């Protein structure tokens, strides 16, 4: 998918999503106040650092309280609206801005914190290869692997993506991502399915963490790679 096409598609999606973003802006500010957006440094193409955007889902100053410890996602101090945003992945919508700016593509390896980049680049063979392409909003590792997989495990999928990269392959990953998101939404809407259908439960589990979500998660991945 060329730069012009990705820019045009990201702009179109942002315009279409503007009413939803405006509504979420009001809800987030009513729920937990400003700021609406979270931004964090990430390592992108060739390891270059950039600001990645998300809708804020943690209470204000939560990162300062959490510090360097690993967050337990079952007990982390998520905001009232934050749980919904994470389950639906609507908190990732602002990354369309990163696509517009040219920092990210729709599909590619997920960006990582600079501290994770610095550690993994020294300890994991071929880890630098995942930075030969721009990071993406979604990727093969997010639909094939598990959220808590070690960086080495995710790297297998990321290198496979780089080897097979093509417009058709990227479109397939986008379609699979959308499918898993819809399946996840349905499984939560009709929760009784999860107890009777193991295959749905497995897909629900894999789709729950389609996207890396916080700096603490990156820190966990870095520890596993050490």
C-alpha positions in Angstrom: 0.0 0.0 0.0 1.7 3.2 -1.2 2.2 6.3 0.9 -0.4 8.3 -1.0 -3.0 5.6 -0.6 -2.3 5.1 3.1 -2.4 8.9 3.7 -5.7 9.2 1.8 -7.3 6.2 3.6 -6.1 7.4 7.0 -7.5 10.9 6.3 -10.8 9.4 5.2 -11.1 7.2 8.3 -10.3 10.1 10.6 -13.0 12.2 8.9 -15.5 9.4 9.2 -14.5 8.8 12.8 -14.6 12.4 13.8 -18.1 12.4 15.3 -17.1 9.3 17.4 -13.9 10.9 18.5 -15.7 14.0 19.5 -18.1 11.9 21.6 -15.3 10.0 23.2 -13.5 13.3 23.9 -16.5 14.5 25.9 -16.9 11.1 27.7 -13.2 10.8 28.6 -13.1 14.4 29.9 -16.3 13.8 31.9 -14.9 10.5 33.2 -11.4 11.4 34.2 -10.6 14.9 32.9 -7.8 16.0 30.6 -5.8 15.0 28.7 -7.8 13.1 26.1 -4.8 11.7 24.3 -1.9 9.7 25.6 1.4 10.0 23.7 4.5 7.9 24.3 7.9 7.6 22.6 8.3 4.6 20.4 11.0 3.2 18.1 10.0 3.1 14.5 11.6 2.7 11.1 15.4 2.1 11.5 14.9 2.7 15.3 14.0 6.3 14.9 12.0 7.6 17.8 8.6 9.2 17.3 5.5 10.1 19.4 2.7 7.5 19.2 -0.8 8.5 20.1 -3.7 6.7 21.8 -6.9 7.7 23.7 -6.0 7.8 27.3 -7.4 4.8 29.3 -5.5 5.1 32.6 -6.2 7.7 35.3 -4.1 10.9 35.1 -0.5 10.5 36.3 -1.0 6.7 36.5 2.3 6.1 34.9 4.1 8.0 37.7 2.3 5.9 40.3 3.0 2.6 38.5 6.6 3.4 38.0 8.7 0.6 36.6 6.7 -2.3 38.0 4.8 -4.6 35.7 1.1 -3.9 35.5 -1.4 -6.6 36.2 -4.1 -6.0 33.6 -6.8 -7.6 35.7 -6.1 -5.0 38.5 -4.6 -2.0 36.8 -6.3 1.4 37.5 -8.1 1.7 34.3 -10.7 4.4 33.8 -14.4 3.7 33.5 -14.5 4.3 29.8 -11.0 3.0 29.4 -12.2 -0.7 29.7 -14.6 -0.2 26.8 -12.0 1.6 24.7 -9.5 -1.2 25.2 -11.9 -4.0 24.6 -13.1 -2.4 21.3 -9.6 -1.1 20.4 -11.0 2.3 19.9 -8.1 3.7 21.9 -5.9 3.0 18.9 -7.8 5.3 16.6 -5.5 8.3 17.1 -2.7 6.2 15.5 -4.3 7.2 12.2 -2.5 10.5 12.9 0.7 8.6 13.0 -0.1 7.1 9.6 -0.8 10.6 8.3 2.5 11.9 9.6 4.3 8.9 8.0 5.5 7.4 11.3 3.4 4.3 10.9 1.7 2.1 8.4 -1.6 0.4 8.8 0.2 -3.0 8.9 3.7 -3.7 10.3 5.5 -4.8 13.4 4.1 -3.0 16.5 6.3 -0.1 17.6 8.2 -0.6 20.9 9.6 1.8 23.6 13.1 3.0 23.0 14.3 1.2 26.2 12.9 -2.1 24.8 14.6 -1.4 21.5 18.0 -0.7 23.1 17.8 -3.9 25.1 16.4 -6.3 22.5 18.7 -5.0 19.7 21.6 -6.2 21.8 20.3 -9.5 23.0 18.1 -10.9 20.2 19.6 -12.0 16.9 18.0 -10.3 13.8 15.9 -8.1 16.0 17.0 -5.1 14.0 15.3 -6.5 10.9 11.9 -5.8 12.3 12.8 -2.1 12.0 13.5 -2.4 8.2 9.8 -1.5 7.7 7.6 1.0 9.3 5.6 -0.1 12.4 1.9 -0.7 12.0 -1.4 -0.3 13.8 -1.8 -4.1 13.5 0.5 -6.9 12.3 1.0 -10.6 11.8 2.3 -11.1 15.3 -0.9 -9.5 16.7 -3.3 -11.9 14.9 -1.2 -15.0 15.0 0.7 -14.7 18.3 -0.3 -14.0 21.9 -0.1 -10.6 23.6 2.3 -11.9 26.3 4.6 -13.7 23.9 8.3 -13.0 24.3 9.9 -10.6 21.8 11.7 -13.6 20.3 8.4 -15.3 19.6 6.9 -12.2 18.1 10.0 -11.7 15.9 9.2 -15.0 14.1 5.9 -13.6 12.8 7.4 -10.2 12.1 10.2 -11.7 10.0 7.6 -13.8 8.2 5.6 -10.6 7.4 8.7 -8.9 6.0 9.5 -12.0 3.8 6.0 -12.1 2.4 5.2 -8.4 2.4 2.9 -7.4 -0.4 -0.2 -5.2 -0.9 -2.4 -8.4 -0.9 -0.7 -9.8 2.2 -1.2 -6.5 4.1 -4.9 -6.4 3.0 -5.3 -10.0 4.3 -3.9 -9.0 7.7 -6.2 -6.0 7.9 -9.2 -8.2 7.1 -8.2 -10.8 9.7 -7.8 -8.1 12.3 -11.3 -6.7 11.6 -12.7 -10.2 11.7 -11.1 -10.9 15.1 -12.3 -7.6 16.5 -15.9 -8.3 15.3 -15.7 -11.9 16.7 -14.4 -10.5 20.0 -17.2 -8.0 20.2 -19.8 -10.7 19.4 -18.3 -13.1 22.0 -18.6 -10.3 24.6 -22.2 -9.5 23.5 -23.2 -13.1 23.6 -21.0 -14.3 26.4 -22.7 -17.7 26.7 -21.0 -18.8 23.5 -17.6 -18.8 25.2 -18.5 -21.6 27.6 -19.8 -23.8 24.8 -17.5 -23.2 21.9 -13.8 -23.8 22.6 -12.7 -22.5 19.2 -14.5 -19.2 19.8 -12.9 -19.0 23.2 -9.5 -19.5 21.7 -10.1 -16.8 19.1 -11.5 -14.5 21.8 -8.3 -14.9 23.7 -6.1 -14.2 20.8 -8.1 -11.2 19.7 -8.3 -9.7 23.2 -4.7 -8.4 22.9 -4.5 -7.6 19.2 -2.4 -4.5 20.0 0.3 -3.7 22.4 -1.1 -1.2 24.9 1.2 0.3 27.5 4.7 1.1 28.3 4.5 -1.5 31.2 3.7 -4.2 28.6 6.8 -3.3 26.7 8.8 -3.5 29.9 7.5 -7.0 30.5 8.5 -8.0 27.0 12.0 -6.5 27.6 12.4 -8.5 30.8 11.5 -11.7 29.1 14.1 -11.1 26.4 16.9 -10.5 29.0 
